[in-house]
Amino acid sequence: MSAFTLAGWENFFVASAGAAAGLAGLLFVALSINLSQILKIPGLAARAGETFIPLAVTLVISLLALVPGFSIRSYAACLICIGGITWLASSSIQFHAIRSRHFVKVWHLITRLAFNQPGNLCIFIAGLSLFFRFSGGLYWLVPGVLMAFAGAMINAWILLVEILR
């Protein structure tokens, strides 16, 4: 298995797509059950969106990787674009949350930053690494996907359980 070819990565991408779809479903359940509470708390709807973005990105990049005959350079360009846009969107949401003080405790903010920012940047770096063939290649996606899942699980828990406390 090479870091610079999609061959051999099929199982990773199939598992990532399935997990992302499952977690996105959990998020939708959490949102629908607690929608009135979520809308009452400033910034929580944006946090729900911020949670959904990495799951959607993981689903999209996983499905793109599974397209037969998709060239590695084309996939790299997609990762650069998707990673960059995702990073900008998440940064915008988090900047607004910081400016508006839409977090209860400082560790809530730290958790959001710790999982979203590095995860999004890993996707972007994976694209650059594949495109310019420098160290890491597809291996940059592994921490990005894992951080997306960890952040989504934490936020889904908050939106489903912690919001009722």
C-alpha angles and dihedrals in degrees: 000000000000130000089223103052131059091224110108094021096086096104092050092051095044090050092045093050092049094046092046091051091048094049091046088055091051089050092052090051091050091049095048094047095049102026096125091050092045092052091050095058114073114242097009095105088054089050089053089053091047088054094050096049098069091045092051090046092050090050093049097046091046093051092046090053090055095055106114114245095009106152120236091234091053090048090049091052089051091051091050092050097041094043093048095047092045092049091051093047094048092044090052092051092047093045089053090048091052093046092047094040092235095165128088098211133015091244088061089061093043091052091051093049094042095057105030104042100047092040093054092044091051090059091049092047090048088057093049091046092052094044096048095029099234129145121315107016112177091000087078087068094062097071090038092056093042092051090048090054094045093048092046093050092049093048093043088053091050092047093046106036115006094052090067095057 
